[in-house]
């Protein structure tokens, strides 16, 4: 399938609830977690190696250490090892700064275990602590994630004809 960038938007009026399966917990970013963030994002093919991931982390998040500590979420397994991450960040939307669901990733060996919904729901809860609305950027190749985002309150947005094509490819009416 052709990969087309897509955007979704949500008013954060209702915070979804989703139980975290037994053996997993959430925690916020701690010093040194950039290594775990990089490892998870390399494993999900967002970056070709840890150096590239760490460069992105340093460019995007390192300038905001206080925000990272209260907005970057990790899902950890019963050994305390981070196996997923999501960031309740911020970004520009129609000339305003609003919430941004950002870098939602779960290690491939932990996918399909019912962890995505609780991770996203917890990130939405964090977003709502700082914002009244939020957006996210995804792509047509992330069909499963898109359907999950829809279930949790995000709606498709169209800014271009290419995006309209992308939503049509997914069979989603806008």
N, C-alpha and C positions, 0 to 999 in steps of 0.2 A: 504494500500500500504506500502511496505517495505520502511523505511526511509534510503536513501543512501546519504551521503554528496557529493555535487557536486560543481564544481568551474566554473566560467565564467570570461572572460577577455575582455577588450575593450581598443583600442587606442582612446584617448579622442580628436579626431580631429574635430568631429561635436558635438556641444552641442545641445541636443534636446530642443525644446520649448514645453511647455504644460501649458495652462492657468489654474490658480488656481480658483476653483469655488468661486463665491461671498460668502462673509462671513468668509473666511479663509485667513490667512496670514502666512508668514514665519518669523521666528526670530532665531537668534543664541543663544547658551547657555548663561544663566545668572546664577550668584551665586544662589545656591539652587535648580537648575533645575534637579539635580541628583534624587530628589524625584519624579519628573514628569517622568523622564526616567525610573526609577524603576517601577512606577505605570503602565506605558504603556506596559513595557515588561512583567510584571506579568499578565496583562489583556490579552495579546496575548499568554500566556502559555509558554513563554521563561524561566520563573523562577517560582518556587512554592510559593514564598513569597517575600515581599519587602526587607527583610534582605538579602536574597540570591542575589537579583538583585543589591542591594547597595554594597555588597561585590565585585561583579563582576565589577561594575562601579569603585569602589575604586582601584581595582587591575589593571584594564585596562586603565582607563582614568585619574584618580586623579593624577598620577605621571606627567601628561602633561597638567597642567592647561591652559597655554597660547594656546596650540593647540586646546584644547576642546572648548575654547571660540570662535575660528574662524572656527572650523570644524564640530561642532555638531549643527544640524539643528532641529528646532521644527516647526511643523505646529500647529497653534492655531486657535480656533474657534472665533466667533464674541464676545464672552465674554472674550477672551484672555486666555482661558484654553488650554494647550497643549493636542492635541489629536493624534499626530503622531510625529515620530522622525526618522532621518537618520543621519549617521555620515560619512563624507568624510574623512576617516582616512587614515592610511598608514600601510603597512605590507611588509613582505618579499615574493618575488616571483622570483623563479629561481636565488636566491642569490643576488637579488637587492631589494632595498626599492622602492616600487611604491605605487600608490593610492589604497585604499581599500574602497569599498562601504560596510558599516558596520551597523548592527543593524537597519534595515529598518522595522519599525513597525507602525501600525495605530490601534487605539482602535477598537475592534470588532464592536461596534455600529456605527462606522464611515466608516467601510469598505463597498465597493460596491457603493460608492458615487462619483467615479471618482477622488479620492484624491491620489491614489498610483502613477499614472503617473507624476503628477506635483511634488510630493515629491521626487521621484527618479530623475527627470530631474533637479530639483534645487540642489540636492546632487551631480549630475554629474557636474553641473556648478561649484560648490565649489571644487570638485576634480580637475577639469581642471585648476583652479587657482594655484594649487600646483604641479600637476603631468601631464605627457604626456600620461600615461597609468594607468589602474586600473584593479583590480580583485574583485570578491566577492565570498563568500561561501554561498551556499544555500543547499537545500535537495530535494529529489524526492517528498516529501509531499507538496512542495510549487509550484505546477504546475502553478497557476495563476501568481505568482510573476515571475517565470522563463520566462513565455511568455512576460510579461511586460519588463523584463530585456532585452530580445532579441529584442523587438521593439525599445528599447532605445540604442541599439548598443553593448550589451554584447553578446559574443559568447561562446558556450560550450567548455570546455577544458577537456581532458582526461589524467589523470595521472596513472590510474590503471584499471584493468579489472572490478573491482566493479563499478567504475564510468562509464565505457562503458555500463555495465548492467543497471545502473540508467538512462542514457540517452535513452537507448533502451526502457526501461519501459515507458518512457514519450513519445515515438514515435518521438524522435528528432535525426536526423542523424548527426553524427560528422565525 
